[in-house]
């Protein structure tokens, strides 16, 4: 009985390290994607046909004192509404979520809402389906810890089933007029708690 010799194993070269130009291109592609309107992973139970609104939201927090402020601007056609508020014993992320939540709660009918935010935490929860993983996992993180701000996420899910949400990320403090304005309002609310 003759034995066939084993064919030589193919050699695999490790991937060449990416050049600085490739890394820069990848980063630019990611930044461009962030600024496109991306549909939320949760959509309304009843399709929303009209009423296009742009919602700008932000949060601010003095993490040592726990003083926080939130703000939102709603734009519908020629109409603009500004809302803001504050809270004690809070965090910046809670204020970011509250800004969006209060803006959505202010809408009187189902709307197509373009959410403009500088919070990757807020945006990615909806555009990268983190929120669905948290729901399926019983509100636990991948590491088994409880998801922070569950109460606000659950309230936002209720709103996402009413309004058709898309998210646009903008870098904070770069001269975007409405983003600068909501930041100014949120900081003003936070400062009220110093008095």
TORFISE-760210 format. One record per residue (C-alpha): residue number from 1; residue in one letter; x, y, z. Coordinates in nm, 2 decimals. Layout:
seq = NUM | type = A | xx = X | yy = Y | zz = Z
...
This chain:
seq = 1 | type = X | xx = 0.00 | yy = 0.00 | zz = 0.00
seq = 2 | type = X | xx = 0.15 | yy = 0.33 | zz = -0.11
seq = 3 | type = X | xx = 0.11 | yy = 0.63 | zz = 0.10
seq = 4 | type = X | xx = 0.05 | yy = 0.97 | zz = -0.06
seq = 5 | type = X | xx = 0.27 | yy = 1.23 | zz = 0.07
seq = 6 | type = X | xx = 0.08 | yy = 1.51 | zz = 0.24
seq = 7 | type = X | xx = 0.06 | yy = 1.81 | zz = 0.03
seq = 8 | type = X | xx = 0.25 | yy = 2.11 | zz = 0.17
seq = 9 | type = X | xx = 0.04 | yy = 2.33 | zz = 0.39
seq = 10 | type = X | xx = -0.02 | yy = 2.67 | zz = 0.25
seq = 11 | type = X | xx = 0.17 | yy = 2.94 | zz = 0.43
seq = 12 | type = X | xx = -0.03 | yy = 3.23 | zz = 0.56
seq = 13 | type = X | xx = 0.13 | yy = 3.57 | zz = 0.59
seq = 14 | type = X | xx = 0.01 | yy = 3.79 | zz = 0.87
seq = 15 | type = X | xx = -0.18 | yy = 4.09 | zz = 0.75
seq = 16 | type = X | xx = 0.05 | yy = 4.38 | zz = 0.68
seq = 17 | type = X | xx = 0.02 | yy = 4.66 | zz = 0.93
seq = 18 | type = X | xx = -0.20 | yy = 4.94 | zz = 0.81
seq = 19 | type = X | xx = -0.02 | yy = 5.25 | zz = 0.70
seq = 20 | type = X | xx = -0.09 | yy = 5.59 | zz = 0.85
seq = 21 | type = X | xx = -0.28 | yy = 5.68 | zz = 0.53
seq = 22 | type = X | xx = -0.50 | yy = 5.37 | zz = 0.56
seq = 23 | type = X | xx = -0.57 | yy = 5.44 | zz = 0.93
seq = 24 | type = X | xx = -0.66 | yy = 5.81 | zz = 0.84
seq = 25 | type = X | xx = -0.89 | yy = 5.69 | zz = 0.56
seq = 26 | type = X | xx = -1.07 | yy = 5.45 | zz = 0.79
seq = 27 | type = X | xx = -1.11 | yy = 5.72 | zz = 1.06
seq = 28 | type = X | xx = -1.25 | yy = 5.96 | zz = 0.79
seq = 29 | type = X | xx = -1.49 | yy = 5.69 | zz = 0.67
seq = 30 | type = X | xx = -1.61 | yy = 5.63 | zz = 1.03
seq = 31 | type = X | xx = -1.65 | yy = 6.00 | zz = 1.09
seq = 32 | type = X | xx = -1.85 | yy = 6.05 | zz = 0.77
seq = 33 | type = X | xx = -2.08 | yy = 5.76 | zz = 0.86
seq = 34 | type = X | xx = -2.14 | yy = 5.91 | zz = 1.20
seq = 35 | type = X | xx = -2.27 | yy = 6.23 | zz = 1.04
seq = 36 | type = X | xx = -2.52 | yy = 6.05 | zz = 0.81
seq = 37 | type = X | xx = -2.88 | yy = 6.01 | zz = 0.93
seq = 38 | type = X | xx = -2.89 | yy = 5.65 | zz = 1.06
seq = 39 | type = X | xx = -3.22 | yy = 5.49 | zz = 1.14
seq = 40 | type = X | xx = -3.29 | yy = 5.38 | zz = 1.49
seq = 41 | type = X | xx = -3.30 | yy = 5.00 | zz = 1.56
seq = 42 | type = X | xx = -3.65 | yy = 5.04 | zz = 1.71
seq = 43 | type = X | xx = -3.92 | yy = 5.19 | zz = 1.48
seq = 44 | type = X | xx = -4.28 | yy = 5.29 | zz = 1.54
seq = 45 | type = X | xx = -4.55 | yy = 5.03 | zz = 1.57
seq = 46 | type = X | xx = -4.76 | yy = 5.25 | zz = 1.33
seq = 47 | type = X | xx = -4.57 | yy = 5.40 | zz = 1.03
seq = 48 | type = X | xx = -4.52 | yy = 5.77 | zz = 1.05
seq = 49 | type = X | xx = -4.58 | yy = 5.95 | zz = 0.72
seq = 50 | type = X | xx = -4.54 | yy = 6.32 | zz = 0.79
seq = 51 | type = X | xx = -4.45 | yy = 6.58 | zz = 1.05
seq = 52 | type = X | xx = -4.07 | yy = 6.61 | zz = 1.01
seq = 53 | type = X | xx = -3.90 | yy = 6.75 | zz = 1.31
seq = 54 | type = X | xx = -3.53 | yy = 6.81 | zz = 1.39
seq = 55 | type = X | xx = -3.44 | yy = 6.77 | zz = 1.75
seq = 56 | type = X | xx = -3.11 | yy = 6.89 | zz = 1.90
seq = 57 | type = X | xx = -3.03 | yy = 6.77 | zz = 2.25
seq = 58 | type = X | xx = -2.75 | yy = 6.79 | zz = 2.50
seq = 59 | type = X | xx = -2.66 | yy = 6.73 | zz = 2.86
seq = 60 | type = X | xx = -2.41 | yy = 6.88 | zz = 3.11
seq = 61 | type = X | xx = -2.30 | yy = 6.77 | zz = 3.45
seq = 62 | type = X | xx = -2.06 | yy = 6.88 | zz = 3.73
seq = 63 | type = X | xx = -1.96 | yy = 6.53 | zz = 3.81
seq = 64 | type = X | xx = -1.81 | yy = 6.62 | zz = 4.15
seq = 65 | type = X | xx = -2.12 | yy = 6.79 | zz = 4.28
seq = 66 | type = X | xx = -2.37 | yy = 6.58 | zz = 4.08
seq = 67 | type = X | xx = -2.54 | yy = 6.89 | zz = 3.94
seq = 68 | type = X | xx = -2.67 | yy = 6.84 | zz = 3.59
seq = 69 | type = X | xx = -2.86 | yy = 7.02 | zz = 3.32
seq = 70 | type = X | xx = -3.03 | yy = 6.91 | zz = 3.00
seq = 71 | type = X | xx = -3.16 | yy = 7.09 | zz = 2.70
seq = 72 | type = X | xx = -3.34 | yy = 7.03 | zz = 2.37
seq = 73 | type = X | xx = -3.43 | yy = 7.24 | zz = 2.07
seq = 74 | type = X | xx = -3.72 | yy = 7.13 | zz = 1.84
seq = 75 | type = X | xx = -3.75 | yy = 7.27 | zz = 1.49
seq = 76 | type = X | xx = -4.06 | yy = 7.21 | zz = 1.28
seq = 77 | type = X | xx = -4.08 | yy = 7.43 | zz = 0.97
seq = 78 | type = X | xx = -4.05 | yy = 7.79 | zz = 1.08
seq = 79 | type = X | xx = -4.12 | yy = 7.70 | zz = 1.45
seq = 80 | type = X | xx = -3.85 | yy = 7.66 | zz = 1.71
seq = 81 | type = X | xx = -3.90 | yy = 7.55 | zz = 2.07
seq = 82 | type = X | xx = -3.63 | yy = 7.54 | zz = 2.34
seq = 83 | type = X | xx = -3.67 | yy = 7.33 | zz = 2.65
seq = 84 | type = X | xx = -3.43 | yy = 7.28 | zz = 2.94
seq = 85 | type = X | xx = -3.42 | yy = 7.16 | zz = 3.30
seq = 86 | type = X | xx = -3.18 | yy = 7.04 | zz = 3.57
seq = 87 | type = X | xx = -3.14 | yy = 6.76 | zz = 3.82
seq = 88 | type = X | xx = -2.93 | yy = 6.69 | zz = 4.13
seq = 89 | type = X | xx = -2.73 | yy = 6.37 | zz = 4.21
seq = 90 | type = X | xx = -2.70 | yy = 6.29 | zz = 3.84
seq = 91 | type = X | xx = -2.45 | yy = 6.21 | zz = 3.56
seq = 92 | type = X | xx = -2.37 | yy = 6.35 | zz = 3.22
seq = 93 | type = X | xx = -2.51 | yy = 6.05 | zz = 3.04
seq = 94 | type = X | xx = -2.84 | yy = 6.08 | zz = 3.23
seq = 95 | type = X | xx = -2.87 | yy = 6.44 | zz = 3.12
seq = 96 | type = X | xx = -2.79 | yy = 6.34 | zz = 2.76
seq = 97 | type = X | xx = -3.08 | yy = 6.09 | zz = 2.77
seq = 98 | type = X | xx = -3.31 | yy = 6.33 | zz = 2.95
seq = 99 | type = X | xx = -3.26 | yy = 6.60 | zz = 2.68
seq = 100 | type = X | xx = -3.38 | yy = 6.36 | zz = 2.41
seq = 101 | type = X | xx = -3.66 | yy = 6.21 | zz = 2.62
seq = 102 | type = X | xx = -3.81 | yy = 6.55 | zz = 2.72
seq = 103 | type = X | xx = -3.79 | yy = 6.67 | zz = 2.35
seq = 104 | type = X | xx = -3.97 | yy = 6.36 | zz = 2.23
seq = 105 | type = X | xx = -4.23 | yy = 6.38 | zz = 2.51
seq = 106 | type = X | xx = -4.31 | yy = 6.74 | zz = 2.40
seq = 107 | type = X | xx = -4.43 | yy = 6.63 | zz = 2.06
seq = 108 | type = X | xx = -4.81 | yy = 6.62 | zz = 2.04
seq = 109 | type = X | xx = -4.83 | yy = 6.37 | zz = 1.75
seq = 110 | type = X | xx = -4.62 | yy = 6.10 | zz = 1.60
seq = 111 | type = X | xx = -4.33 | yy = 6.26 | zz = 1.40
seq = 112 | type = X | xx = -4.03 | yy = 6.17 | zz = 1.19
seq = 113 | type = X | xx = -3.76 | yy = 6.30 | zz = 1.42
seq = 114 | type = X | xx = -3.40 | yy = 6.37 | zz = 1.31
seq = 115 | type = X | xx = -3.20 | yy = 6.36 | zz = 1.63
seq = 116 | type = X | xx = -2.88 | yy = 6.56 | zz = 1.62
seq = 117 | type = X | xx = -2.65 | yy = 6.48 | zz = 1.92
seq = 118 | type = X | xx = -2.29 | yy = 6.50 | zz = 2.02
seq = 119 | type = X | xx = -2.33 | yy = 6.19 | zz = 2.24
seq = 120 | type = X | xx = -2.19 | yy = 5.87 | zz = 2.09
seq = 121 | type = X | xx = -2.34 | yy = 5.68 | zz = 2.39
seq = 122 | type = X | xx = -2.69 | yy = 5.80 | zz = 2.30
seq = 123 | type = X | xx = -2.65 | yy = 5.76 | zz = 1.92
seq = 124 | type = X | xx = -2.49 | yy = 5.41 | zz = 1.92
seq = 125 | type = X | xx = -2.74 | yy = 5.27 | zz = 2.16
seq = 126 | type = X | xx = -3.00 | yy = 5.32 | zz = 1.88
seq = 127 | type = X | xx = -2.80 | yy = 5.30 | zz = 1.56
seq = 128 | type = X | xx = -2.57 | yy = 5.01 | zz = 1.66
seq = 129 | type = X | xx = -2.85 | yy = 4.82 | zz = 1.83
seq = 130 | type = X | xx = -2.70 | yy = 4.82 | zz = 2.18
seq = 131 | type = X | xx = -3.05 | yy = 4.88 | zz = 2.32
seq = 132 | type = X | xx = -3.18 | yy = 4.56 | zz = 2.16
seq = 133 | type = X | xx = -2.89 | yy = 4.36 | zz = 2.31
seq = 134 | type = X | xx = -2.97 | yy = 4.50 | zz = 2.65
seq = 135 | type = X | xx = -3.34 | yy = 4.42 | zz = 2.61
seq = 136 | type = X | xx = -3.26 | yy = 4.06 | zz = 2.51
seq = 137 | type = X | xx = -3.00 | yy = 4.02 | zz = 2.78
seq = 138 | type = X | xx = -3.23 | yy = 4.13 | zz = 3.06
seq = 139 | type = X | xx = -3.07 | yy = 4.47 | zz = 3.09
seq = 140 | type = X | xx = -2.73 | yy = 4.33 | zz = 3.16
seq = 141 | type = X | xx = -2.41 | yy = 4.44 | zz = 2.98
seq = 142 | type = X | xx = -2.18 | yy = 4.19 | zz = 2.80
seq = 143 | type = X | xx = -1.99 | yy = 4.17 | zz = 3.13
seq = 144 | type = X | xx = -2.30 | yy = 4.08 | zz = 3.33
seq = 145 | type = X | xx = -2.34 | yy = 4.42 | zz = 3.50
seq = 146 | type = X | xx = -2.67 | yy = 4.60 | zz = 3.52
seq = 147 | type = X | xx = -2.71 | yy = 4.85 | zz = 3.23
seq = 148 | type = X | xx = -2.69 | yy = 5.21 | zz = 3.37
seq = 149 | type = X | xx = -2.99 | yy = 5.44 | zz = 3.32
seq = 150 | type = X | xx = -3.23 | yy = 5.15 | zz = 3.25
seq = 151 | type = X | xx = -3.53 | yy = 5.37 | zz = 3.35
seq = 152 | type = X | xx = -3.45 | yy = 5.63 | zz = 3.09
seq = 153 | type = X | xx = -3.37 | yy = 5.38 | zz = 2.82
seq = 154 | type = X | xx = -3.71 | yy = 5.21 | zz = 2.88
seq = 155 | type = X | xx = -3.88 | yy = 5.55 | zz = 2.85
seq = 156 | type = X | xx = -3.69 | yy = 5.62 | zz = 2.53
seq = 157 | type = X | xx = -3.80 | yy = 5.28 | zz = 2.39
seq = 158 | type = X | xx = -4.16 | yy = 5.39 | zz = 2.44
seq = 159 | type = X | xx = -4.10 | yy = 5.71 | zz = 2.25
seq = 160 | type = X | xx = -3.91 | yy = 5.52 | zz = 1.97
seq = 161 | type = X | xx = -4.22 | yy = 5.31 | zz = 1.92
seq = 162 | type = X | xx = -4.42 | yy = 5.63 | zz = 1.86
seq = 163 | type = X | xx = -4.18 | yy = 5.85 | zz = 1.65
seq = 164 | type = X | xx = -3.96 | yy = 5.74 | zz = 1.36
seq = 165 | type = X | xx = -3.61 | yy = 5.83 | zz = 1.48
seq = 166 | type = X | xx = -3.29 | yy = 5.88 | zz = 1.28
seq = 167 | type = X | xx = -2.97 | yy = 5.99 | zz = 1.44
seq = 168 | type = X | xx = -2.70 | yy = 6.23 | zz = 1.33
seq = 169 | type = X | xx = -2.38 | yy = 6.27 | zz = 1.53
seq = 170 | type = X | xx = -2.19 | yy = 6.60 | zz = 1.55
seq = 171 | type = X | xx = -1.87 | yy = 6.67 | zz = 1.72
seq = 172 | type = X | xx = -1.93 | yy = 6.89 | zz = 2.02
seq = 173 | type = X | xx = -1.78 | yy = 7.24 | zz = 2.06
seq = 174 | type = X | xx = -1.70 | yy = 7.28 | zz = 1.69
seq = 175 | type = X | xx = -1.93 | yy = 7.57 | zz = 1.60
seq = 176 | type = X | xx = -2.25 | yy = 7.38 | zz = 1.51
seq = 177 | type = X | xx = -2.50 | yy = 7.66 | zz = 1.60
seq = 178 | type = X | xx = -2.78 | yy = 7.44 | zz = 1.75
seq = 179 | type = X | xx = -2.54 | yy = 7.21 | zz = 1.92
seq = 180 | type = X | xx = -2.37 | yy = 7.51 | zz = 2.08
seq = 181 | type = X | xx = -2.70 | yy = 7.65 | zz = 2.18
seq = 182 | type = X | xx = -2.83 | yy = 7.33 | zz = 2.36
seq = 183 | type = X | xx = -2.49 | yy = 7.30 | zz = 2.53
seq = 184 | type = X | xx = -2.53 | yy = 7.67 | zz = 2.65
seq = 185 | type = X | xx = -2.88 | yy = 7.60 | zz = 2.78
seq = 186 | type = X | xx = -2.78 | yy = 7.27 | zz = 2.96
seq = 187 | type = X | xx = -2.48 | yy = 7.44 | zz = 3.13
seq = 188 | type = X | xx = -2.70 | yy = 7.73 | zz = 3.24
seq = 189 | type = X | xx = -2.94 | yy = 7.49 | zz = 3.40
seq = 190 | type = X | xx = -2.65 | yy = 7.30 | zz = 3.57
seq = 191 | type = X | xx = -2.52 | yy = 7.63 | zz = 3.71
seq = 192 | type = X | xx = -2.86 | yy = 7.71 | zz = 3.86
seq = 193 | type = X | xx = -2.80 | yy = 7.44 | zz = 4.12
seq = 194 | type = X | xx = -2.49 | yy = 7.62 | zz = 4.26
seq = 195 | type = X | xx = -2.71 | yy = 7.90 | zz = 4.41
